[in-house]
Amino acid sequence: MGHEQVTARVLLRRDREPRVLSGHLWIFEGEIDKVDGSPDVGDLVDLVSPLGRFLGRGYFNPKSLIRVRLLTHRDEPVDDRFWERRLRAAIALRERVVEGTTAYRVVFGEGDLVPGLVVDRYGDVLVAQMLTAGIDRRKELLIDLLAGLTGARAIYLRNDARSRLREGLPLYRQFARGDAATRIEIAESGAAFFVDIAGGQKTGWFCDQRENRTALAPFARGARVLDVFSYSGAFGIHAAIHGATSVLGLDASQDAVALAQQHAAMNGAADRCAYRAVNAFDELKALQQKGERFDLIILDPPAFARTKQAVPDALAGYKEINLRAIRLLEPDGVLASCSCSWHVDERMLWAAILDAAQDARRDLRLIEFRSQARDHPMLAAMPETRYLKCFVLQACS
């Protein structure tokens, strides 16, 4: 692609300058005073203050609510070497922080200063999501760089995220480089799993919870475990490997349950792991009515709030599942309560958990607060990059 030319100047509203100066990368439609020029989708533009001071350089999309995604706050060329530096830095970080797994995130969009690009590695296969028009326009360059820098034998595009529609992009799945089976066996902290890169959720696996799965090991020994929203069973199977006496996994998807059962067998834990394809809310209530109790309960639901408008209903949902779980805890039992909804922050989730504990008339103590794995770095100026919350709590006797 070579050296890209800047095609327009985007003038920022004066009252929005502090957020950009702090390091935020998104410029919304309503934050723009005017555009000097006629930039096309994905064109490179300069962001300037009302007085003409340079604030950053990024790509433009007139079809998106996020009009500009900044690539740099410096007046520097955006060329092939720029993209290579960004990807090299992302890969170098993973070489330092990732261990004990063949499945991890290589590029985390804004967290790696490459807004719109997500790349996961499963063995020698990369799975990429190009979520914005600006990244999609530079697809061939980025694929070439990723192939060269990682040595991957194949790169698969999971460009089926519905957020692409808001960018004016089509949805599709296909190999962009090489060829491989779309069902890949991975190793993670002593356990083995299959990842379906074509049909699984996201890119096929939830790398962001990897460190949280292993962090619960001390609470698994000798425990009866309940894994709610278990998907393909990773939390519960790690618990079984670390000494849980039994694991019950609940998920709405029959396919996920079948895969979890296969994973249990692969890891020599089929005799201790059972899975049910059920509505988690209903089953939690039924378990309580039966007088069941558990020593370790994991709540890892899908995002209840995908928009700000959905937050009130989401908080009601979080309170409900936490209330049911707290009532199912044995004395001194441990609850790991997670949320991947960015619109529900730590304070909101904590308040929902406390409300649930009060209604259950049980005292909880916080053992640890955790977030996403280190291969999902958070850009300091962008709270949007810090989305995963995981409270590890104990019910007081």
Secondary structure, 3 states (H helix, E strand, C coil): CCCCCEEEEEEECHHHHHHHHCCCCEEEHHHEEEEECCCCCCCEEEEECCCCCEEEEEEECCCCCEEEEEEECCCCCCCHHHHHHHHHHHHHHHHHHCCCECEEEEEEHHHHCCCCEEEEEECCEEEEEECCHHHHHCHHHHHHHHHHHHCCCEEEEEECCHHHHHHCCCCEEEEEECCCCCEEEEEECCEEEEEECCCCCCCCCCHHHHHHHHHCHHHCCCCEEEEECCCCCHHHHHHHHCCCCEEEEEECCHHHHHHHHHHHHHCCCCCCEEEEECCHHHHHHHHHHCCCCEEEEEECCCCCCCCHHHHHHHHHHHHHHHHHHHHHEEEEEEEEEEECCCCCCHHHHHHHHHHHHHHHCCCEEEEEEECCCCCCCCCCCCHHHCCCEEEEEEECC
